[in-house]
Amino acid sequence: MKISINMKNAIIRIGQCIPRSIRSIMWKTYWFPEDFVNSLLGRKDELIPPKGLVFIGCGDFKKTGEEFFHYFIEFGELKPNEKVLDVGCGNGRMAVPLIGYIKGEGLYEGFDIVVEGINWCKKSITSKYPHFHFQVADLYNKEYNPKGKYKASEYKFLYENDSFDFVFLTSVFTHMLPQDMENYFSEIARILKRNGRCLMTFFLLNEESVNFRTFFASESLRA
C-alpha cells in the first residue's frame, strides 16, 4: 500500500499540532524495542545514536553522513589538517564520517541548539576523539528550544575571528528567516580564514521544484 503525498502531508500537519515534548516521548517509545534489542545483542554501532535520539533529518544516518563527506572533499576541498565548523551539528551525523579523516593539526567544532544531541556527541565522540568538540548554542526555537536565551538574528558564534578553514551547514537555512540568515552569513564571514570555504544546503522553492513536487504528488495519487 502506497501513501499519497497529500496523506503524508496530512499526517505531518496532525503531528505538528502535538507539543514537541510529547512527540519526543512518542518517538523514543516507538523506537525503544529496536534500540533495546540492538544494544542487548551488541548490534549497536557506538558512533551511531539510538534511533530514538535521532531528532532531525531522514534517511540512513550513516549513509547520509558518508554522502556529505564526499561533498566536503569534492566541493569544499576539505583537507585532513584543516579546522572545520559544523553549524547545526545535531547528533553528529556529519561529524562521524570525519573522524577518520581529520587528523594532525585538524580540528572539528560543532554546535547545535538541542542539548540531548550535544550530550550524546560529547559522550560518544569527544570522549574517544578529543579533537572533536561540541557545544550547545542557547538559541530560541519554537520547536527545539522554546526557552532559548538568544535570537538567531543576534547570535554571535563562540569562536575567534579567522578560526576556520571550512564551514558547513546542512539544511540549516531551510528553517531560518531572512534576518537570521543574514546574521549567520556575517558570522561565517567573520570566523572563516582568508580563502576559507563554506558549503551549505537548503531547500529551494521555485517554479521547477514546485512542478517537481506536483508531479510526484499526482503520481502517488494514481498509484
C-alpha positions, 0 to 999 in steps of 0.5 A, a space after each residue: 500500500 502506497 501513501 499519497 503525498 497529500 496523506 503524508 502531508 496530512 499526517 505531518 500537519 496532525 503531528 505538528 499540532 502535538 507539543 514537541 515534548 510529547 512527540 519526543 516521548 512518542 518517538 523514543 517509545 516507538 523506537 525503544 524495542 529496536 534500540 533495546 534489542 540492538 544494544 542487548 545483542 551488541 548490534 549497536 554501532 557506538 558512533 551511531 545514536 539510538 534511533 530514538 535520539 535521532 531528532 532531525 533529518 531522514 534517511 540512513 544516518 550513516 549513509 547520509 553522513 558518508 554522502 556529505 563527506 564526499 561533498 566536503 572533499 569534492 566541493 569544499 576541498 576539505 583537507 585532513 589538517 584543516 579546522 572545520 565548523 559544523 553549524 547545526 551539528 545535531 547528533 553528529 551525523 556529519 561529524 562521524 564520517 570525519 573522524 577518520 579523516 581529520 587528523 594532525 593539526 585538524 580540528 572539528 567544532 560543532 554546535 547545535 541548539 538541542 542539548 540531548 544531541 550535544 550530550 550524546 556527541 560529547 559522550 560518544 565522540 569527544 570522549 574517544 576523539 578529543 579533537 572533536 568538540 561540541 557545544 550547545 548554542 542557547 538559541 530560541 526555537 519554537 520547536 527545539 528550544 522554546 526557552 532559548 536565551 538568544 535570537 538567531 538574528 543576534 547570535 554571535 558564534 563562540 569562536 575567534 575571528 579567522 578560526 576556520 578553514 571550512 564551514 558547513 551547514 546542512 539544511 540549516 537555512 531551510 528553517 531560518 528567516 531572512 534576518 537570521 540568515 543574514 546574521 549567520 552569513 556575517 558570522 561565517 564571514 567573520 570566523 572563516 580564514 582568508 580563502 576559507 570555504 563554506 558549503 551549505 544546503 537548503 531547500 529551494 522553492 521555485 517554479 521547477 521544484 514546485 512542478 517537481 513536487 506536483 508531479 510526484 504528488 499526482 503520481 502517488 495519487 494514481 498509484 
